[in-house]
Amino acid sequence: MSDNRRDFLKKGALLGLSGLTSGLIGKNKIDHIEQVSEMISGEGNLFVLPKLPYAYNALEPFIDRRTMEIHHTKHHQAYVDKLNAALKDAPANTIDFNVSDAAKCGKITPGTPDAIRNNLGGHYNHSLFWTLMKPNPKALPNLPKGKLNEAILKKFGTFDHFKRAFSDKATRLFGSGWCWLAVIGTEIIITTSENQDNPLMQIQERGTPVLALDVWEHAYYLKYQNKRADYITGWWNIINWDKAEALFNAPPEDRR
C-alpha cells in the first residue's frame, strides 16, 4: 500500500469515529481533516501517542501516578501500535468499505475488522479522556458552569441528581467499557458503551461525547482494587469542566 493511500485511510478512519466530517464539504472538509489529524495523530502515516496535558502524578490523590503512567504508556500505546499495524496489514478493499462506513458514523457492519474498530476506538476514547481531567490536589469544589450546567439542570433538576445518575450507570456497567455524557441534537444523555466503543459508533443512543469516564479495571485497579464506585467518587474531583463546556458549545463537526 502506498504512503499516500495509507495516510488517506488513516485520516478517514480517525475522523470516522470522531464524527468530524458531518456538514463539511469541499475544501473546508479537507482543511478540517488536516487540522484534526495533526492534533491527535503523528506525522506521516502513523498514529502516535498524544502527550498528557499534565504530569503523571498531577491527578493525585484521586488517580495515582503509577496507574496514569501504565494506563498512558502501556494501554493507550498498545491501541496506537495495533491500530497502525491493522491499517498497514488489512486488505485495501476491507479498509475502504468499512472505514468509509464508519466515517459517516453509520452502522458498523459485522465485517468491520475488530482490529480497526477496537483500536481506533481505544485511541479516540483515551485521547479525549486525558483532556477531560485536570489536577485538583486540594479537592476544591469542582462543578460545571455555563450552558452545559444549564442543560444538566434542565434535564436532571439538580447537579446532585445528575451526578447520582451518571455514577450509578457507570458503576452498574457490566465488564469493561465507558460511561458518557453525550449530546443528541439539542439533548444531553447519559449512556454507556462496551469495550472501546463510544456514542459515535452506537446504533441506539448515538451522540457526540462531551464527558467520558473509563471504567476498565486498568483505569483504577492499582489504587482502588475492585472498588469501582470509589474510583468514580474520586473522579468527580478532577473533571475538566472547561473542556466539557467547550465540547458542548462547539458545532457538532468541531467537537473532539
C-alpha positions as CSV (number, residue, x, y, z in Angstrom):
1,M,0.0,0.0,0.0
2,S,1.4,3.4,-0.9
3,D,2.2,6.0,1.8
4,N,-0.4,8.5,0.3
5,R,-3.1,5.9,0.3
6,R,-2.3,4.8,3.9
7,D,-2.3,8.4,5.1
8,F,-5.7,9.0,3.5
9,L,-7.1,5.9,5.1
10,K,-5.6,6.8,8.5
11,K,-7.3,10.2,8.4
12,G,-10.6,8.8,7.2
13,A,-10.6,6.3,10.0
14,L,-9.7,8.8,12.7
15,L,-12.4,11.2,11.6
16,G,-14.8,8.4,11.1
17,L,-15.1,7.5,14.8
18,S,-14.8,11.1,15.9
19,G,-17.7,12.2,13.6
20,L,-15.9,15.3,12.4
21,T,-16.8,15.3,8.7
22,S,-20.5,15.8,9.0
23,G,-21.7,19.0,7.5
24,L,-18.4,19.9,5.9
25,I,-17.9,20.0,2.1
26,G,-15.1,20.6,-0.4
27,K,-12.0,22.4,0.7
28,N,-13.4,23.1,4.2
29,K,-13.6,19.4,4.8
30,I,-10.1,18.8,3.6
31,D,-8.7,21.6,5.7
32,H,-10.5,20.3,8.8
33,I,-9.3,16.8,8.2
34,E,-5.7,18.0,8.1
35,Q,-6.0,20.1,11.2
36,V,-7.6,17.4,13.4
37,S,-5.3,14.7,12.0
38,E,-2.3,16.8,13.1
39,M,-3.7,17.2,16.6
40,I,-4.1,13.6,17.6
41,S,-2.1,11.6,15.1
42,G,1.5,11.7,14.1
43,E,3.5,12.9,11.2
44,G,3.5,10.9,8.0
45,N,1.4,7.7,8.1
46,L,1.4,6.7,11.7
47,F,-0.8,7.5,14.7
48,V,1.2,8.5,17.8
49,L,0.5,8.5,21.5
50,P,-0.5,12.1,22.5
51,K,1.3,13.7,25.4
52,L,-0.7,14.2,28.6
53,P,-1.6,17.8,29.4
54,Y,-0.2,17.2,33.0
55,A,2.3,15.1,34.8
56,Y,1.6,11.5,35.7
57,N,1.3,12.4,39.4
58,A,-0.8,15.5,38.8
59,L,-4.2,13.8,39.4
60,E,-3.3,12.6,42.8
61,P,-4.7,11.8,45.3
62,F,-7.6,10.7,43.1
63,I,-5.7,8.8,40.4
64,D,-2.2,7.7,41.4
65,R,1.0,8.3,39.3
66,R,1.7,4.6,38.6
67,T,-1.8,4.0,37.3
68,M,-1.6,7.0,35.0
69,E,1.8,6.0,33.7
70,I,0.8,2.4,32.9
71,H,-2.6,3.5,31.5
72,H,-1.0,6.0,29.2
73,T,2.3,4.4,28.1
74,K,1.2,0.8,28.1
75,H,-2.6,0.5,27.4
76,H,-3.1,3.6,25.2
77,Q,0.2,3.0,23.4
78,A,-0.9,-0.6,22.7
79,Y,-4.0,0.7,20.9
80,V,-1.9,3.1,18.8
81,D,0.6,0.3,17.9
82,K,-2.1,-2.2,17.0
83,L,-4.1,0.4,15.0
84,N,-1.0,1.2,12.9
85,A,-0.5,-2.5,12.3
86,A,-4.1,-3.0,11.4
87,L,-4.2,-0.2,8.9
88,K,-0.9,-1.4,7.4
89,D,-1.8,-5.1,7.1
90,A,-5.6,-5.1,6.3
91,P,-6.6,-5.7,2.7
92,A,-7.3,-2.4,1.0
93,N,-10.8,-3.3,-0.1
94,T,-11.7,-4.2,3.5
95,I,-10.5,-0.8,4.8
96,D,-12.1,1.1,2.0
97,F,-15.6,-0.3,2.7
98,N,-15.8,-0.5,6.4
99,V,-13.8,2.6,7.4
100,S,-15.8,4.6,4.9
101,D,-19.0,3.3,6.6
102,A,-17.6,4.3,10.0
103,A,-16.5,7.7,8.7
104,K,-20.2,8.6,8.2
105,C,-20.9,7.4,11.7
106,G,-23.2,4.8,10.1
107,K,-23.8,1.3,11.1
108,I,-20.7,-0.7,11.9
109,T,-21.1,-3.9,10.0
110,P,-20.2,-7.3,11.2
111,G,-17.5,-7.2,8.5
112,T,-15.6,-4.3,10.1
113,P,-12.3,-5.6,11.2
114,D,-12.2,-5.9,15.0
115,A,-8.6,-4.7,15.0
116,I,-9.6,-1.4,13.4
117,R,-12.8,-0.9,15.4
118,N,-11.4,-1.7,18.8
119,N,-8.0,0.0,18.5
120,L,-9.3,3.2,16.7
121,G,-12.0,3.4,19.4
122,G,-9.4,2.9,22.1
123,H,-7.2,5.6,20.6
124,Y,-10.0,8.1,20.2
125,N,-11.6,7.4,23.6
126,H,-8.3,7.8,25.6
127,S,-7.2,10.8,23.6
128,L,-10.4,12.5,24.7
129,F,-10.4,11.1,28.2
130,W,-7.0,12.6,29.1
131,T,-8.2,16.1,28.2
132,L,-11.3,15.8,30.3
133,M,-9.4,15.6,33.5
134,K,-7.3,18.2,35.3
135,P,-5.4,18.5,38.6
136,N,-7.3,19.3,41.8
137,P,-4.9,18.2,44.7
138,K,-6.8,20.2,47.4
139,A,-10.2,18.8,46.4
140,L,-11.7,22.2,45.8
141,P,-15.3,22.3,44.7
142,N,-15.5,21.2,41.1
143,L,-18.7,22.0,39.3
144,P,-19.9,22.6,35.7
145,K,-20.8,26.1,34.6
146,G,-22.3,27.9,31.6
147,K,-24.6,26.3,29.0
148,L,-23.6,22.8,29.9
149,N,-24.6,23.4,33.5
150,E,-27.9,24.9,32.3
151,A,-28.5,21.8,30.2
152,I,-27.7,19.5,33.1
153,L,-30.1,21.3,35.4
154,K,-32.8,21.4,32.8
155,K,-32.5,17.6,32.2
156,F,-31.8,16.3,35.8
157,G,-33.2,19.1,38.1
158,T,-30.0,19.4,40.2
159,F,-26.4,18.6,39.7
160,D,-26.6,16.1,42.5
161,H,-29.3,14.2,40.6
162,F,-27.1,14.2,37.5
163,K,-24.1,13.1,39.5
164,R,-26.0,10.2,41.1
165,A,-27.5,9.1,37.7
166,F,-24.1,9.1,36.0
167,S,-22.3,7.4,38.9
168,D,-25.0,4.7,39.1
169,K,-24.8,4.0,35.3
170,A,-21.0,3.9,35.4
171,T,-21.0,1.6,38.5
172,R,-23.5,-0.8,37.1
173,L,-21.9,-1.2,33.6
174,F,-21.0,-4.9,33.5
175,G,-17.5,-5.7,32.5
176,S,-15.2,-3.3,30.7
177,G,-16.4,-0.1,29.0
178,W,-17.1,3.6,29.2
179,C,-19.7,6.0,30.6
180,W,-20.5,9.1,28.7
181,L,-22.4,12.3,28.8
182,A,-23.3,12.9,25.1
183,V,-25.3,15.3,23.0
184,I,-28.0,14.1,20.7
185,G,-29.3,17.1,18.7
186,T,-30.0,19.6,21.5
187,E,-30.5,17.0,24.2
188,I,-27.9,15.5,26.6
189,I,-28.0,11.9,27.7
190,I,-26.0,9.5,29.9
191,T,-25.1,6.4,28.1
192,T,-22.5,3.6,28.3
193,S,-20.6,1.6,25.7
194,E,-18.8,-1.8,25.9
195,N,-15.1,-2.3,25.3
196,Q,-13.7,0.6,23.3
197,D,-16.9,1.7,21.6
198,N,-18.3,5.2,22.0
199,P,-21.6,7.0,21.3
200,L,-20.4,8.0,17.8
201,M,-20.4,4.3,17.0
202,Q,-23.6,3.2,18.6
203,I,-26.9,2.5,16.7
204,Q,-29.0,3.3,19.7
205,E,-28.3,6.5,21.7
206,R,-25.8,7.7,19.2
207,G,-24.5,11.1,20.1
208,T,-21.4,13.2,20.4
209,P,-19.4,12.8,23.6
210,V,-18.8,15.8,25.9
211,L,-17.7,13.8,29.0
212,A,-16.0,10.4,29.2
213,L,-15.2,8.1,32.1
214,D,-13.1,5.0,31.5
215,V,-14.3,2.1,33.7
216,W,-12.0,-0.6,32.5
217,E,-10.3,-2.1,35.6
218,H,-6.8,-1.0,34.4
219,A,-8.0,2.6,34.9
220,Y,-8.3,2.2,38.7
221,Y,-7.3,-1.2,39.9
222,L,-3.9,-0.4,41.4
223,K,-5.4,2.2,43.7
224,Y,-9.0,1.1,44.2
225,Q,-8.7,-2.7,43.6
226,N,-12.3,-3.8,42.8
227,K,-14.0,-0.7,44.2
228,R,-15.1,0.9,41.0
229,A,-17.6,3.2,43.0
230,D,-14.7,4.7,45.0
231,Y,-12.8,5.4,41.8
232,I,-15.9,7.2,40.3
233,T,-16.3,9.2,43.5
234,G,-12.8,10.4,43.3
235,W,-13.1,11.2,39.5
236,W,-15.7,13.8,40.1
237,N,-13.0,16.0,41.7
238,I,-10.8,16.1,38.6
239,I,-13.3,16.6,35.8
240,N,-12.1,19.3,33.4
241,W,-15.5,21.1,33.1
242,D,-13.9,23.8,31.0
243,K,-13.1,21.2,28.3
244,A,-16.6,19.6,28.6
245,E,-18.2,23.1,28.3
246,A,-16.1,23.8,25.2
247,L,-17.2,20.5,23.6
248,F,-20.8,21.1,24.5
249,N,-20.8,24.6,22.9
250,A,-18.9,23.6,19.8
251,P,-20.7,23.0,16.5
252,P,-21.2,19.2,16.0
253,E,-18.5,18.9,13.4
254,D,-15.9,20.6,15.7
255,R,-16.5,18.5,18.9
256,R,-13.4,16.5,19.7
